[in-house]
């Protein structure tokens, strides 16, 4: 993705711009993303993190929104692309 810098009309890669804090994954969201990369179910994640299944679903919704994806696979791919999680597990 490309974004324009307003003052000099210079085109630079979008990745050079800082991400809004509200778009950063929380520590718990990163853990959930890691577990979905390990093919854990929502029930598994809830037990591992000592939270309810509904809370896991809320975290997944937030992760999808922040990463701009619609699926668990998309979230894992985008998480790896952004360096949030490792492709090696």
GUGUPA-648942 format. One record per residue: residue in three letters; x, y, z of N, C-alpha, C, O, CB in turn. Coordinates in nm, 3 decimals. Glycine has a CB too. Layout:
// GUGUPA-648942
{rec ALA, {X, Y, Z}, {X, Y, Z}, {X, Y, Z}, {X, Y, Z}, {X, Y, Z}};
...
//
This chain:
// GUGUPA-648942
{rec UNK, {0.084, -0.118, 0.000}, {0.000, 0.000, 0.000}, {0.089, 0.124, 0.000}, {0.194, 0.125, 0.064}, {-0.096, 0.000, 0.122}};
{rec UNK, {0.048, 0.227, -0.070}, {0.126, 0.351, -0.078}, {0.045, 0.466, -0.020}, {-0.077, 0.474, -0.039}, {0.167, 0.382, -0.226}};
{rec UNK, {0.115, 0.553, 0.051}, {0.050, 0.671, 0.108}, {0.133, 0.793, 0.070}, {0.255, 0.784, 0.062}, {0.035, 0.659, 0.265}};
{rec UNK, {0.068, 0.905, 0.047}, {0.139, 1.027, 0.009}, {0.169, 1.112, 0.131}, {0.086, 1.125, 0.221}, {0.057, 1.107, -0.091}};
{rec UNK, {0.288, 1.169, 0.134}, {0.324, 1.267, 0.235}, {0.277, 1.402, 0.183}, {0.311, 1.440, 0.071}, {0.479, 1.266, 0.265}};
{rec UNK, {0.201, 1.476, 0.263}, {0.132, 1.596, 0.218}, {0.224, 1.711, 0.177}, {0.196, 1.778, 0.078}, {0.040, 1.643, 0.325}};
{rec UNK, {0.332, 1.737, 0.250}, {0.411, 1.857, 0.227}, {0.487, 1.855, 0.094}, {0.478, 1.950, 0.016}, {0.508, 1.875, 0.339}};
{rec UNK, {0.562, 1.749, 0.069}, {0.646, 1.747, -0.049}, {0.593, 1.660, -0.161}, {0.656, 1.645, -0.266}, {0.782, 1.701, -0.012}};
{rec UNK, {0.475, 1.602, -0.139}, {0.414, 1.515, -0.239}, {0.506, 1.399, -0.276}, {0.516, 1.359, -0.392}, {0.378, 1.595, -0.363}};
{rec UNK, {0.575, 1.346, -0.172}, {0.665, 1.233, -0.191}, {0.589, 1.106, -0.160}, {0.514, 1.100, -0.062}, {0.792, 1.247, -0.100}};
{rec UNK, {0.607, 1.004, -0.242}, {0.539, 0.878, -0.219}, {0.634, 0.784, -0.145}, {0.746, 0.760, -0.189}, {0.491, 0.815, -0.353}};
{rec UNK, {0.586, 0.731, -0.032}, {0.667, 0.639, 0.049}, {0.583, 0.518, 0.085}, {0.460, 0.527, 0.087}, {0.720, 0.710, 0.177}};
{rec UNK, {0.646, 0.404, 0.114}, {0.570, 0.286, 0.154}, {0.488, 0.312, 0.279}, {0.534, 0.378, 0.373}, {0.663, 0.168, 0.175}};
{rec UNK, {0.367, 0.258, 0.281}, {0.276, 0.274, 0.393}, {0.337, 0.222, 0.523}, {0.310, 0.277, 0.629}, {0.145, 0.203, 0.365}};
{rec UNK, {0.419, 0.117, 0.515}, {0.477, 0.055, 0.634}, {0.568, 0.149, 0.712}, {0.598, 0.123, 0.829}, {0.554, -0.067, 0.595}};
{rec UNK, {0.613, 0.258, 0.650}, {0.700, 0.352, 0.720}, {0.624, 0.443, 0.815}, {0.684, 0.509, 0.899}, {0.775, 0.436, 0.620}};
{rec UNK, {0.492, 0.446, 0.804}, {0.411, 0.529, 0.890}, {0.378, 0.455, 1.018}, {0.346, 0.336, 1.014}, {0.284, 0.573, 0.819}};
{rec UNK, {0.384, 0.523, 1.133}, {0.352, 0.455, 1.258}, {0.204, 0.415, 1.262}, {0.118, 0.484, 1.207}, {0.386, 0.545, 1.378}};
{rec UNK, {0.177, 0.304, 1.327}, {0.041, 0.255, 1.343}, {-0.021, 0.323, 1.465}, {0.046, 0.342, 1.566}, {0.038, 0.099, 1.359}};
{rec UNK, {-0.148, 0.360, 1.455}, {-0.218, 0.415, 1.571}, {-0.217, 0.314, 1.683}, {-0.230, 0.194, 1.657}, {-0.362, 0.456, 1.535}};
{rec UNK, {-0.202, 0.359, 1.807}, {-0.204, 0.268, 1.921}, {-0.333, 0.187, 1.926}, {-0.332, 0.072, 1.969}, {-0.185, 0.345, 2.050}};
{rec UNK, {-0.444, 0.246, 1.884}, {-0.571, 0.174, 1.889}, {-0.575, 0.060, 1.789}, {-0.660, -0.028, 1.800}, {-0.687, 0.269, 1.863}};
{rec UNK, {-0.484, 0.062, 1.692}, {-0.478, -0.045, 1.593}, {-0.376, -0.152, 1.629}, {-0.367, -0.254, 1.560}, {-0.445, 0.013, 1.457}};
{rec UNK, {-0.299, -0.131, 1.735}, {-0.203, -0.231, 1.780}, {-0.276, -0.340, 1.857}, {-0.372, -0.313, 1.929}, {-0.092, -0.167, 1.867}};
{rec UNK, {-0.229, -0.462, 1.841}, {-0.288, -0.572, 1.917}, {-0.244, -0.563, 2.062}, {-0.130, -0.529, 2.093}, {-0.248, -0.707, 1.857}};
{rec UNK, {-0.337, -0.596, 2.151}, {-0.304, -0.601, 2.293}, {-0.222, -0.727, 2.318}, {-0.210, -0.814, 2.231}, {-0.434, -0.600, 2.382}};
{rec UNK, {-0.165, -0.737, 2.436}, {-0.087, -0.855, 2.474}, {-0.172, -0.982, 2.464}, {-0.126, -1.085, 2.415}, {-0.031, -0.839, 2.617}};
{rec UNK, {-0.296, -0.974, 2.511}, {-0.385, -1.090, 2.505}, {-0.421, -1.124, 2.361}, {-0.427, -1.241, 2.326}, {-0.512, -1.064, 2.586}};
{rec UNK, {-0.445, -1.024, 2.278}, {-0.476, -1.049, 2.138}, {-0.359, -1.118, 2.066}, {-0.381, -1.204, 1.982}, {-0.510, -0.917, 2.067}};
{rec UNK, {-0.237, -1.081, 2.100}, {-0.119, -1.146, 2.042}, {-0.115, -1.293, 2.085}, {-0.084, -1.380, 2.004}, {0.011, -1.074, 2.086}};
{rec UNK, {-0.147, -1.319, 2.211}, {-0.152, -1.458, 2.259}, {-0.259, -1.538, 2.184}, {-0.235, -1.651, 2.142}, {-0.179, -1.463, 2.411}};
{rec UNK, {-0.376, -1.478, 2.166}, {-0.484, -1.545, 2.092}, {-0.439, -1.572, 1.949}, {-0.461, -1.681, 1.897}, {-0.613, -1.459, 2.093}};
{rec UNK, {-0.377, -1.475, 1.885}, {-0.327, -1.492, 1.749}, {-0.226, -1.606, 1.743}, {-0.229, -1.687, 1.651}, {-0.264, -1.361, 1.697}};
{rec UNK, {-0.136, -1.612, 1.840}, {-0.038, -1.721, 1.847}, {-0.108, -1.856, 1.856}, {-0.071, -1.951, 1.787}, {0.057, -1.701, 1.968}};
{rec UNK, {-0.209, -1.864, 1.940}, {-0.279, -1.991, 1.957}, {-0.360, -2.031, 1.833}, {-0.372, -2.150, 1.803}, {-0.371, -1.983, 2.077}};
{rec UNK, {-0.416, -1.934, 1.762}, {-0.488, -1.973, 1.641}, {-0.389, -2.019, 1.533}, {-0.423, -2.102, 1.448}, {-0.575, -1.855, 1.588}};
{rec UNK, {-0.268, -1.965, 1.537}, {-0.164, -2.012, 1.445}, {-0.126, -2.157, 1.476}, {-0.080, -2.230, 1.388}, {-0.040, -1.921, 1.453}};
{rec UNK, {-0.145, -2.197, 1.601}, {-0.117, -2.335, 1.642}, {-0.240, -2.424, 1.627}, {-0.242, -2.538, 1.674}, {-0.070, -2.337, 1.787}};
{rec UNK, {-0.343, -2.371, 1.559}, {-0.468, -2.443, 1.530}, {-0.548, -2.480, 1.654}, {-0.617, -2.582, 1.657}, {-0.436, -2.568, 1.453}};
{rec UNK, {-0.539, -2.396, 1.757}, {-0.619, -2.417, 1.877}, {-0.762, -2.368, 1.851}, {-0.783, -2.271, 1.779}, {-0.557, -2.343, 2.000}};
{rec UNK, {-0.858, -2.437, 1.910}, {-0.999, -2.395, 1.899}, {-1.025, -2.283, 1.998}, {-0.944, -2.255, 2.085}, {-1.095, -2.515, 1.923}};
{rec UNK, {-1.141, -2.220, 1.983}, {-1.180, -2.116, 2.079}, {-1.188, -2.174, 2.221}, {-1.147, -2.109, 2.317}, {-1.314, -2.053, 2.040}};
{rec UNK, {-1.240, -2.295, 2.233}, {-1.247, -2.360, 2.365}, {-1.107, -2.382, 2.422}, {-1.083, -2.357, 2.540}, {-1.322, -2.494, 2.356}};
{rec UNK, {-1.015, -2.430, 2.337}, {-0.877, -2.451, 2.382}, {-0.815, -2.321, 2.432}, {-0.755, -2.316, 2.539}, {-0.792, -2.510, 2.266}};
{rec UNK, {-0.832, -2.215, 2.353}, {-0.774, -2.085, 2.388}, {-0.833, -2.034, 2.518}, {-0.761, -1.981, 2.603}, {-0.797, -1.982, 2.275}};
{rec UNK, {-0.963, -2.049, 2.534}, {-1.029, -2.004, 2.658}, {-0.967, -2.075, 2.779}, {-0.939, -2.012, 2.881}, {-1.182, -2.032, 2.652}};
{rec UNK, {-0.947, -2.204, 2.768}, {-0.888, -2.279, 2.879}, {-0.743, -2.239, 2.904}, {-0.702, -2.225, 3.019}, {-0.895, -2.429, 2.852}};
{rec UNK, {-0.666, -2.221, 2.797}, {-0.525, -2.184, 2.811}, {-0.507, -2.046, 2.875}, {-0.413, -2.025, 2.951}, {-0.457, -2.186, 2.676}};
{rec UNK, {-0.598, -1.954, 2.843}, {-0.586, -1.816, 2.894}, {-0.675, -1.788, 3.015}, {-0.676, -1.676, 3.067}, {-0.620, -1.718, 2.783}};
{rec UNK, {-0.748, -1.890, 3.059}, {-0.838, -1.874, 3.175}, {-0.940, -1.762, 3.153}, {-0.965, -1.680, 3.241}, {-0.755, -1.846, 3.301}};
{rec UNK, {-0.999, -1.763, 3.033}, {-1.103, -1.665, 2.999}, {-1.220, -1.742, 2.938}, {-1.208, -1.861, 2.908}, {-1.050, -1.554, 2.900}};
{rec UNK, {-1.334, -1.676, 2.920}, {-1.450, -1.743, 2.863}, {-1.436, -1.756, 2.711}, {-1.359, -1.683, 2.648}, {-1.580, -1.667, 2.899}};
{rec UNK, {-1.511, -1.848, 2.655}, {-1.512, -1.866, 2.510}, {-1.563, -1.738, 2.442}, {-1.514, -1.700, 2.336}, {-1.602, -1.987, 2.470}};
{rec UNK, {-1.659, -1.673, 2.504}, {-1.714, -1.547, 2.449}, {-1.606, -1.439, 2.446}, {-1.602, -1.359, 2.352}, {-1.835, -1.499, 2.533}};
{rec UNK, {-1.520, -1.435, 2.546}, {-1.411, -1.337, 2.548}, {-1.312, -1.366, 2.436}, {-1.260, -1.274, 2.373}, {-1.339, -1.337, 2.686}};
{rec UNK, {-1.286, -1.493, 2.411}, {-1.200, -1.531, 2.298}, {-1.261, -1.479, 2.168}, {-1.191, -1.423, 2.084}, {-1.179, -1.685, 2.291}};
{rec UNK, {-1.391, -1.498, 2.151}, {-1.460, -1.452, 2.031}, {-1.447, -1.300, 2.016}, {-1.428, -1.249, 1.905}, {-1.609, -1.492, 2.034}};
{rec UNK, {-1.457, -1.228, 2.128}, {-1.441, -1.083, 2.125}, {-1.299, -1.046, 2.080}, {-1.280, -0.957, 1.997}, {-1.470, -1.022, 2.266}};
{rec UNK, {-1.199, -1.116, 2.134}, {-1.060, -1.090, 2.094}, {-1.040, -1.118, 1.946}, {-0.971, -1.043, 1.877}, {-0.962, -1.175, 2.179}};
{rec UNK, {-1.100, -1.226, 1.895}, {-1.087, -1.258, 1.753}, {-1.148, -1.149, 1.666}, {-1.089, -1.109, 1.565}, {-1.154, -1.393, 1.723}};
{rec UNK, {-1.264, -1.100, 1.705}, {-1.328, -0.992, 1.630}, {-1.239, -0.869, 1.625}, {-1.225, -0.804, 1.521}, {-1.464, -0.956, 1.693}};
{rec UNK, {-1.178, -0.837, 1.739}, {-1.088, -0.721, 1.748}, {-0.963, -0.743, 1.662}, {-0.919, -0.651, 1.593}, {-1.049, -0.695, 1.895}};
{rec UNK, {-0.907, -0.863, 1.668}, {-0.788, -0.896, 1.588}, {-0.820, -0.881, 1.439}, {-0.743, -0.820, 1.365}, {-0.739, -1.039, 1.618}};
{rec UNK, {-0.932, -0.938, 1.396}, {-0.971, -0.930, 1.255}, {-0.984, -0.784, 1.211}, {-0.936, -0.746, 1.104}, {-1.103, -1.005, 1.230}};
{rec UNK, {-1.048, -0.703, 1.294}, {-1.067, -0.561, 1.259}, {-0.933, -0.490, 1.250}, {-0.908, -0.418, 1.153}, {-1.157, -0.492, 1.363}};
{rec UNK, {-0.848, -0.510, 1.349}, {-0.719, -0.440, 1.352}, {-0.627, -0.483, 1.239}, {-0.550, -0.402, 1.187}, {-0.651, -0.463, 1.485}};
{rec UNK, {-0.634, -0.609, 1.200}, {-0.547, -0.657, 1.093}, {-0.610, -0.645, 0.955}, {-0.544, -0.667, 0.854}, {-0.510, -0.801, 1.118}};
{rec UNK, {-0.739, -0.609, 0.950}, {-0.806, -0.591, 0.823}, {-0.831, -0.721, 0.749}, {-0.818, -0.728, 0.627}, {-0.727, -0.499, 0.736}};
{rec UNK, {-0.865, -0.826, 0.825}, {-0.889, -0.958, 0.766}, {-1.027, -1.008, 0.807}, {-1.095, -0.946, 0.888}, {-0.780, -1.059, 0.810}};
{rec UNK, {-1.067, -1.121, 0.748}, {-1.200, -1.175, 0.777}, {-1.197, -1.318, 0.832}, {-1.300, -1.369, 0.875}, {-1.284, -1.172, 0.654}};
{rec UNK, {-1.080, -1.381, 0.830}, {-1.072, -1.520, 0.873}, {-0.953, -1.543, 0.965}, {-0.863, -1.460, 0.976}, {-1.063, -1.613, 0.752}};
{rec UNK, {-0.954, -1.660, 1.030}, {-0.843, -1.698, 1.117}, {-0.715, -1.714, 1.034}, {-0.607, -1.671, 1.076}, {-0.875, -1.831, 1.192}};
{rec UNK, {-0.727, -1.774, 0.917}, {-0.611, -1.792, 0.830}, {-0.556, -1.656, 0.788}, {-0.436, -1.633, 0.790}, {-0.648, -1.877, 0.705}};
{rec UNK, {-0.646, -1.566, 0.750}, {-0.604, -1.432, 0.713}, {-0.532, -1.361, 0.827}, {-0.434, -1.290, 0.804}, {-0.723, -1.350, 0.669}};
{rec UNK, {-0.580, -1.380, 0.949}, {-0.518, -1.317, 1.065}, {-0.377, -1.372, 1.087}, {-0.284, -1.296, 1.116}, {-0.603, -1.339, 1.191}};
{rec UNK, {-0.361, -1.502, 1.073}, {-0.229, -1.563, 1.091}, {-0.133, -1.514, 0.983}, {-0.019, -1.477, 1.013}, {-0.239, -1.718, 1.088}};
{rec UNK, {-0.177, -1.514, 0.859}, {-0.092, -1.467, 0.749}, {-0.051, -1.322, 0.772}, {0.066, -1.287, 0.758}, {-0.165, -1.481, 0.613}};
{rec UNK, {-0.147, -1.238, 0.807}, {-0.117, -1.096, 0.829}, {-0.029, -1.077, 0.953}, {0.059, -0.991, 0.954}, {-0.247, -1.015, 0.844}};
{rec UNK, {-0.053, -1.156, 1.056}, {0.031, -1.150, 1.176}, {0.175, -1.185, 1.147}, {0.267, -1.121, 1.199}, {-0.023, -1.243, 1.283}};
{rec UNK, {0.197, -1.285, 1.063}, {0.333, -1.322, 1.023}, {0.393, -1.212, 0.936}, {0.508, -1.173, 0.955}, {0.333, -1.456, 0.946}};
{rec UNK, {0.314, -1.161, 0.840}, {0.364, -1.055, 0.751}, {0.409, -0.932, 0.828}, {0.508, -0.869, 0.793}, {0.256, -1.016, 0.651}};
{rec UNK, {0.334, -0.898, 0.934}, {0.367, -0.779, 1.015}, {0.469, -0.807, 1.123}, {0.511, -0.715, 1.194}, {0.242, -0.724, 1.078}};
{rec UNK, {0.510, -0.933, 1.138}, {0.610, -0.967, 1.239}, {0.553, -0.975, 1.380}, {0.629, -0.971, 1.477}, {0.719, -0.866, 1.237}};
{rec UNK, {0.421, -0.988, 1.392}, {0.357, -0.997, 1.523}, {0.379, -1.136, 1.581}, {0.403, -1.152, 1.701}, {0.206, -0.966, 1.513}};
{rec UNK, {0.372, -1.237, 1.493}, {0.399, -1.374, 1.533}, {0.499, -1.434, 1.435}, {0.519, -1.382, 1.325}, {0.268, -1.459, 1.538}};
{rec UNK, {0.561, -1.542, 1.477}, {0.662, -1.608, 1.395}, {0.600, -1.720, 1.313}, {0.506, -1.785, 1.357}, {0.775, -1.663, 1.483}};
{rec UNK, {0.652, -1.741, 1.195}, {0.605, -1.850, 1.110}, {0.651, -1.984, 1.165}, {0.602, -2.089, 1.123}, {0.654, -1.832, 0.967}};
{rec UNK, {0.745, -1.982, 1.257}, {0.802, -2.106, 1.313}, {0.731, -2.153, 1.438}, {0.771, -2.253, 1.498}, {0.946, -2.086, 1.344}};
{rec UNK, {0.625, -2.082, 1.480}, {0.550, -2.125, 1.599}, {0.602, -2.081, 1.724}, {0.546, -2.112, 1.829}, {0.542, -2.265, 1.605}};
//
